Amino acid sequence: METLLVVGAGPKALAVATKAHVLGSLGLAAPRVVVVEPHVVGGNWLPSGGWTDGQHRLGTSPEKDIGFPYHSTWARGRNREIDQAMSAFSWVSFLIEHGTYAEWIDRGRPSPQHHVWAKYLQWVARSINLDLVAGRVETLGHDGDQWTVTVADADGVRTEHRADGVMITGPGRSTRALADHPRVLSIADFWHLAGKRALPAASRAAVIGGGETAGSALDELVRHEMLTISVISPMATLYTRGESYFENALFSDPVKWNALSLQERRDVIRRTDRGVFSVRVQESLLGDSRVHHLQGRVTRVVPDGDSLALTLTNEQRADQVHGFDLVVDATGGQPLWFTEMFDQSVSDRMELAIGGPLTQARLEASIGYDLAVAGLPGKLYLPNMAAMSQGPGFPNLSCLGELSDRVLQSAAVRTALVA
């Protein structure tokens, strides 16, 4: 049996592992799925992951769970059977098992807090007896036949795992900050201090970033006594994520994506996913007169006593300098964070596969239908890089069921299905 190793025990890992579990229970071909996670299942939705305090609410409907949109294209004549089996691990099934389904409906189907979403993922993991390795991936190598994955546990003990395919998920480290200064907080520092009610006293705060990471930080800061709270991003204003049927349909079912031009795809992603706030967060900020937007990219941070002077650069006008006494770097994860794990042989193979040095644009263009890097010996699945080439829903929670179908339908599996 083939082995697929997944880095990170988040929603994407659970979607793929659960689909493989269901396929196996129905007598269909599926790989063994092994998941490597340094914390706990769903750790990035808990305070320990450094991306949240666990108390803020999910920006996506929880019904877009690990099986959504429940429209399998896996095995002719058996897709409905697969979808029905997957529904046993749905958000609704989780609520029913815990006796809270009626209450959730009566309360208007609210988005759950992040820690509750983590509990859902942990429930799924227990239900399928997830094959979980506790540790952090240090290096990824490939010997021409299989991937070699070095994992270090909490005590620093290293083990080597071999796999036929690797899928990388997650945003990377949450501890990166724009500058090394006690009043410049990484998003991990911010949530750690906020959870302890120990944020530094400040009258002028700034949050750098325009996406959901920044939105959650702002949602927390408006609960504190500050004179002004500035949002710094290169966009012309603070955009709200498109939430109509027409936008959502492109996320749930990417079948129309290939018919769009490259510029049209960029416009959709810019308008609905990258650098936008959820409607709920935007409505919260609109009612607070302390919140303002500053356009630009922070290119310089200079300490000024107990404060900081930030230089904002814009292409169309002269640089501007603004003073703050608390800065939160909420720009989110680095898109290519995982390349730090590649050994030299993998880096060389990647450059040959994508046609040049590793850049975000080249890598995004190389992602094939199966969400793997095309032309690379040994499957490397990168759903977080698949938005531009395959559809905007794959990097987030919008079509986890479709994601699992594409990852598991390798060439070998498709051949077995035909046979």
C-alpha positions as CSV (number, residue, x, y, z in Angstrom):
1,M,0.0,0.0,0.0
2,E,1.3,3.5,-0.8
3,T,2.0,5.9,2.0
4,L,1.1,9.6,2.0
5,L,2.7,11.7,4.7
6,V,1.0,14.9,5.6
7,V,2.8,17.8,7.4
8,G,0.4,19.4,9.9
9,A,-2.8,18.0,11.5
10,G,-5.2,20.6,10.5
11,P,-8.5,20.5,8.4
12,K,-6.7,19.5,5.1
13,A,-4.9,16.6,6.8
14,L,-8.2,15.4,8.4
15,A,-10.1,15.7,5.1
16,V,-7.5,13.5,3.3
17,A,-7.1,11.0,6.1
18,T,-10.9,10.7,6.6
19,K,-11.5,10.2,2.9
20,A,-8.8,7.5,2.7
21,H,-10.4,5.9,5.8
22,V,-13.9,5.9,4.1
23,L,-12.5,4.6,0.8
24,G,-10.7,1.7,2.6
25,S,-13.9,0.9,4.6
26,L,-15.8,0.6,1.3
27,G,-13.2,-1.7,-0.3
28,L,-11.7,1.0,-2.6
29,A,-8.0,1.7,-3.1
30,A,-6.5,4.3,-0.8
31,P,-3.1,5.0,0.6
32,R,-2.1,4.8,4.2
33,V,-2.1,8.4,5.5
34,V,0.4,9.4,8.2
35,V,0.1,12.8,9.8
36,V,3.1,14.6,11.5
37,E,2.2,17.3,14.0
38,P,4.3,19.0,16.6
39,H,1.5,20.1,18.9
40,V,-2.0,18.6,18.8
41,V,-4.7,18.0,16.2
42,G,-6.1,21.3,15.2
43,G,-3.3,23.1,17.0
44,N,-3.4,26.2,14.9
45,W,-7.0,26.8,16.1
46,L,-5.8,26.8,19.8
47,P,-3.7,29.2,21.8
48,S,-0.8,26.8,21.7
49,G,-0.5,27.2,18.0
50,G,0.2,30.9,18.2
51,W,-2.3,32.0,15.6
52,T,-5.3,32.7,17.8
53,D,-6.4,32.8,21.4
54,G,-9.1,30.2,20.5
55,Q,-11.9,32.5,21.5
56,H,-12.5,34.3,18.2
57,R,-15.0,32.9,15.7
58,L,-14.4,31.0,12.6
59,G,-14.6,33.2,9.5
60,T,-16.1,30.3,7.3
61,S,-19.3,28.5,7.9
62,P,-18.6,25.3,9.9
63,E,-20.8,23.4,7.5
64,K,-17.9,23.7,5.1
65,D,-16.4,20.8,7.0
66,I,-14.0,18.1,6.0
67,G,-16.4,16.5,3.5
68,F,-17.8,19.7,1.9
69,P,-19.1,20.0,-0.8
70,Y,-20.0,16.3,-0.7
71,H,-19.8,15.9,-4.4
72,S,-17.3,13.1,-4.9
73,T,-16.0,12.2,-8.3
74,W,-13.9,9.3,-7.1
75,A,-15.5,6.1,-8.3
76,R,-18.3,5.9,-11.0
77,G,-21.4,4.4,-9.4
78,R,-20.2,4.8,-5.9
79,N,-19.8,8.5,-5.3
80,R,-23.1,8.9,-3.4
81,E,-22.0,6.0,-1.2
82,I,-18.7,7.8,-0.5
83,D,-20.5,11.1,0.3
84,Q,-22.9,9.4,2.7
85,A,-20.1,7.7,4.5
86,M,-18.2,11.0,4.8
87,S,-21.3,12.6,6.3
88,A,-20.7,10.5,9.4
89,F,-17.7,12.8,10.1
90,S,-19.5,16.1,9.3
91,W,-19.9,19.2,11.6
92,V,-23.6,18.3,12.0
93,S,-22.7,14.7,13.1
94,F,-20.2,16.2,15.6
95,L,-23.0,18.3,17.1
96,I,-25.5,15.5,17.2
97,E,-23.1,13.2,19.0
98,H,-22.5,15.9,21.6
99,G,-26.2,16.7,22.0
100,T,-25.8,20.4,20.8
101,Y,-27.3,20.3,17.3
102,A,-30.8,21.7,18.2
103,E,-29.2,24.5,20.3
104,W,-26.9,25.4,17.4
105,I,-29.9,25.6,15.0
106,D,-32.0,27.6,17.5
107,R,-29.2,30.1,18.0
108,G,-29.1,30.8,14.3
109,R,-26.2,28.4,13.3
110,P,-23.4,30.7,14.6
111,S,-19.8,30.3,13.6
112,P,-18.0,28.4,16.4
113,Q,-15.1,29.7,18.3
114,H,-11.7,28.5,17.1
115,H,-11.2,26.2,20.0
116,V,-14.6,24.5,19.3
117,W,-13.5,24.0,15.6
118,A,-10.3,22.3,17.0
119,K,-12.5,20.0,19.1
120,Y,-14.4,19.0,16.0
121,L,-11.1,18.2,14.2
122,Q,-10.0,16.2,17.2
123,W,-13.3,14.3,17.3
124,V,-12.8,13.3,13.6
125,A,-9.2,12.2,14.4
126,R,-10.4,9.9,17.2
127,S,-13.2,8.6,15.1
128,I,-10.9,7.4,12.3
129,N,-8.0,6.4,14.6
130,L,-5.7,8.9,12.9
131,D,-2.2,7.6,12.3
132,L,-0.4,10.5,14.1
133,V,3.3,11.1,14.6
134,A,4.1,13.6,17.3
135,G,7.0,15.8,16.1
136,R,8.2,18.5,13.8
137,V,9.5,17.8,10.3
138,E,13.1,19.0,10.0
139,T,14.1,17.9,6.5
140,L,12.5,16.5,3.4
141,G,14.7,14.5,1.0
142,H,14.0,12.3,-2.0
143,D,16.2,9.4,-3.1
144,G,14.6,8.8,-6.5
145,D,12.2,6.2,-5.2
146,Q,10.6,7.6,-2.1
147,W,10.5,10.7,0.2
148,T,12.7,10.6,3.3
149,V,11.3,12.7,6.1
150,T,13.2,13.4,9.3
151,V,11.0,14.1,12.3
152,A,12.2,15.4,15.6
153,D,10.0,14.9,18.7
154,A,9.7,17.2,21.7
155,D,12.8,15.7,23.3
156,G,14.9,16.2,20.1
157,V,14.9,12.5,19.2
158,R,15.0,12.1,15.4
159,T,13.3,9.4,13.4
160,E,13.2,8.9,9.6
161,H,10.0,8.1,7.8
162,R,9.6,7.1,4.2
163,A,6.6,7.9,2.0
164,D,5.5,7.7,-1.6
165,G,3.9,11.2,-1.4
166,V,4.1,14.2,0.9
167,M,1.4,16.9,1.4
168,I,2.4,20.1,3.2
169,T,-0.3,22.2,5.0
170,G,-0.4,25.1,7.4
171,P,1.0,28.7,7.4
172,G,4.4,28.0,9.0
173,R,5.8,29.9,12.0
174,S,3.7,32.4,13.9
175,T,6.7,33.8,15.8
176,R,8.0,36.1,13.0
177,A,8.0,39.8,13.8
178,L,9.0,42.8,11.7
179,A,11.6,43.9,14.2
180,D,13.3,42.8,17.3
181,H,11.7,45.2,19.8
182,P,9.6,44.6,22.9
183,R,6.8,46.7,21.4
184,V,6.8,44.9,18.1
185,L,4.8,41.7,18.6
186,S,4.6,38.7,16.4
187,I,1.1,37.3,16.1
188,A,2.2,34.5,18.5
189,D,3.4,37.0,21.1
190,F,0.3,39.0,20.7
191,W,-2.1,36.1,21.5
192,H,0.1,34.9,24.3
193,L,0.0,38.3,26.0
194,A,-3.6,38.9,25.2
195,G,-4.5,35.5,26.7
196,K,-2.7,36.5,29.9
197,R,-4.3,40.0,29.8
198,A,-0.7,41.4,29.7
199,L,-0.6,43.4,26.5
200,P,1.7,46.5,26.9
201,A,-0.2,49.6,27.8
202,A,-0.6,51.7,24.6
203,S,-2.4,54.7,23.3
204,R,-1.5,54.4,19.6
205,A,-1.5,50.8,18.2
206,A,-0.9,49.5,14.7
207,V,-1.7,46.2,13.1
208,I,0.2,45.3,10.0
209,G,-1.8,43.2,7.5
210,G,-5.1,43.1,5.8
211,G,-6.2,39.5,6.0
212,E,-8.0,37.3,8.6
213,T,-4.9,37.1,10.8
214,A,-5.0,40.9,11.1
215,G,-8.8,41.0,11.4
216,S,-8.7,38.7,14.5
217,A,-6.0,40.8,16.1
218,L,-8.1,44.0,15.5
219,D,-11.2,42.3,16.8
220,E,-9.2,41.8,20.1
221,L,-7.6,45.2,20.2
222,V,-10.9,47.1,20.0
223,R,-11.7,45.6,23.4
224,H,-8.8,47.4,25.0
225,E,-8.5,51.1,26.0
226,M,-6.5,52.8,23.2
227,L,-6.9,56.2,21.6
228,T,-6.2,55.0,18.0
229,I,-5.8,51.7,16.2
230,S,-4.4,51.8,12.8
231,V,-4.5,49.1,10.2
232,I,-1.5,49.2,7.8
233,S,-1.8,47.4,4.5
234,P,-0.8,48.1,0.8
235,M,-4.4,48.0,-0.3
236,A,-6.3,51.2,-1.1
237,T,-8.8,50.4,1.7
238,L,-10.1,47.6,4.0
239,Y,-12.0,45.2,1.8
240,T,-14.7,42.8,3.0
241,R,-14.6,39.3,1.7
242,G,-17.3,38.6,-1.0
243,E,-20.0,36.5,0.5
244,S,-22.6,36.2,-2.2
245,Y,-23.6,33.0,-3.9
246,F,-21.6,33.9,-7.0
247,E,-18.3,34.4,-5.1
248,N,-18.8,31.4,-2.8
249,A,-19.7,29.1,-5.8
250,L,-16.2,29.6,-7.2
251,F,-14.7,28.4,-3.9
252,S,-17.1,25.4,-3.4
253,D,-16.9,24.1,-7.0
254,P,-13.8,25.2,-8.9
255,V,-15.0,23.6,-12.2
256,K,-15.3,27.0,-13.8
257,W,-11.9,28.2,-12.7
258,N,-10.0,27.0,-15.8
259,A,-12.2,29.1,-18.0
260,L,-11.1,32.3,-16.4
261,S,-8.1,34.3,-17.6
262,L,-5.1,34.7,-15.4
263,Q,-6.1,38.4,-14.7
264,E,-9.6,37.3,-13.9
265,R,-8.3,34.8,-11.4
266,R,-6.1,37.4,-9.7
267,D,-9.1,39.7,-9.4
268,V,-11.3,37.0,-7.8
269,I,-8.6,36.1,-5.3
270,R,-7.8,39.7,-4.5
271,R,-11.5,40.5,-4.0
272,T,-12.5,37.5,-2.0
273,D,-9.6,35.9,-0.2
274,R,-6.3,37.7,0.1
275,G,-6.1,40.8,2.2
276,V,-9.8,40.9,3.1
277,F,-11.7,40.8,6.3
278,S,-14.8,38.6,7.1
279,V,-18.1,40.5,7.1
280,R,-18.5,39.9,10.8
281,V,-15.1,41.5,11.6
282,Q,-15.7,44.4,9.3
283,E,-19.0,45.1,10.9
284,S,-17.4,45.1,14.3
285,L,-14.7,47.6,13.2
286,L,-17.1,49.9,11.4
287,G,-18.7,50.9,14.7
288,D,-15.5,51.9,16.3
289,S,-14.2,55.4,15.5
290,R,-10.7,54.6,16.8
291,V,-10.0,52.3,13.9
292,H,-8.3,53.8,10.8
293,H,-6.6,52.5,7.7
294,L,-3.1,53.6,6.5
295,Q,-2.1,52.5,3.0
296,G,1.5,51.4,2.4
297,R,4.2,48.8,3.1
298,V,6.3,49.2,6.2
299,T,9.9,49.5,5.0
300,R,11.6,50.8,8.2
301,V,11.1,50.6,12.0
302,V,13.1,53.0,14.1
303,P,12.8,53.0,18.0
304,D,11.9,56.5,19.3
305,G,12.1,56.3,23.1
306,D,9.2,54.1,24.3
307,S,7.6,54.5,20.8
308,L,8.4,53.4,17.3
309,A,8.6,55.3,14.0
310,L,7.3,53.3,11.1
311,T,8.1,54.4,7.5
312,L,5.3,53.6,5.1
313,T,6.2,53.4,1.4
314,N,3.7,53.9,-1.5
315,E,4.5,53.9,-5.2
316,Q,2.5,57.0,-6.0
317,R,3.6,59.3,-3.2
318,A,6.4,60.2,-0.9
319,D,7.2,58.0,2.1
320,Q,5.3,58.8,5.3
321,V,6.4,58.3,8.9
322,H,4.0,57.5,11.7
323,G,4.5,56.9,15.4
324,F,3.1,54.1,17.5
325,D,3.7,52.6,20.9
326,L,2.5,49.1,20.0
327,V,2.9,47.3,16.7
328,V,1.4,43.9,15.9
329,D,2.9,42.1,12.9
330,A,-0.2,40.2,11.6
331,T,1.0,39.7,8.0
332,G,0.3,36.0,8.3
333,G,2.4,33.0,7.3
334,Q,5.2,33.1,4.7
335,P,3.9,31.4,1.5
336,L,7.2,29.5,0.9
337,W,8.0,28.7,4.6
338,F,8.2,24.9,3.8
339,T,11.1,25.3,1.5
340,E,13.4,25.6,4.6
341,M,12.8,21.8,5.1
342,F,14.1,20.8,1.6
343,D,17.5,19.3,1.4
344,Q,19.7,20.2,-1.6
345,S,18.5,17.4,-3.7
346,V,14.9,18.3,-3.3
347,S,15.6,22.0,-4.0
348,D,17.4,21.0,-7.2
349,R,14.6,18.8,-8.3
350,M,12.1,21.5,-7.6
351,E,14.0,24.1,-9.7
352,L,14.1,21.6,-12.6
353,A,10.3,20.9,-12.3
354,I,9.2,24.5,-12.2
355,G,11.7,25.9,-14.6
356,G,13.9,28.2,-12.5
357,P,14.6,29.4,-9.0
358,L,11.9,28.8,-6.4
359,T,9.5,31.7,-6.4
360,Q,5.9,31.9,-5.4
361,A,4.7,32.7,-8.9
362,R,6.6,29.8,-10.5
363,L,5.4,27.4,-7.8
364,E,1.8,28.5,-8.1
365,A,1.9,28.0,-11.9
366,S,3.3,24.5,-11.5
367,I,0.4,23.0,-9.4
368,G,-1.6,20.4,-11.3
369,Y,-5.1,19.1,-11.1
370,D,-4.1,16.8,-8.3
371,L,-2.7,19.8,-6.3
372,A,0.9,18.4,-6.7
373,V,3.9,20.0,-8.3
374,A,3.9,18.9,-11.9
375,G,7.0,17.2,-13.3
376,L,8.5,16.5,-9.8
377,P,9.6,12.9,-9.2
378,G,7.5,11.8,-6.2
379,K,4.3,13.6,-5.5
380,L,4.5,16.8,-3.5
381,Y,1.0,18.1,-2.8
382,L,0.8,21.8,-2.0
383,P,-2.9,22.8,-1.7
384,N,-1.9,26.2,-0.1
385,M,-0.3,27.1,-3.4
386,A,-3.1,25.9,-5.6
387,A,-5.4,29.0,-5.7
388,M,-4.1,30.5,-8.9
389,S,-4.0,27.4,-11.0
390,Q,-6.8,25.2,-9.6
391,G,-9.2,27.3,-7.6
392,P,-9.4,29.7,-4.7
393,G,-11.0,27.3,-2.3
394,F,-8.1,24.8,-2.0
395,P,-5.8,26.9,0.4
396,N,-8.6,27.5,2.9
397,L,-11.7,25.6,4.3
398,S,-14.0,26.1,1.3
399,C,-13.8,22.7,-0.5
400,L,-12.0,20.2,1.7
401,G,-14.0,17.3,0.1
402,E,-12.9,18.3,-3.4
403,L,-9.3,18.7,-2.1
404,S,-9.3,15.1,-0.7
405,D,-10.6,13.7,-3.9
406,R,-7.9,15.3,-6.0
407,V,-5.1,14.4,-3.7
408,L,-6.1,10.7,-3.4
409,Q,-6.8,10.2,-7.1
410,S,-3.2,9.6,-8.0
411,A,-2.4,8.1,-11.3
412,A,-1.9,4.7,-9.7
413,V,-5.3,4.8,-8.0
414,R,-7.1,5.9,-11.2
415,T,-5.5,3.0,-13.0
416,A,-6.7,0.6,-10.3
417,L,-10.2,2.0,-10.5
418,V,-10.4,1.5,-14.2
419,A,-9.1,-2.1,-13.8
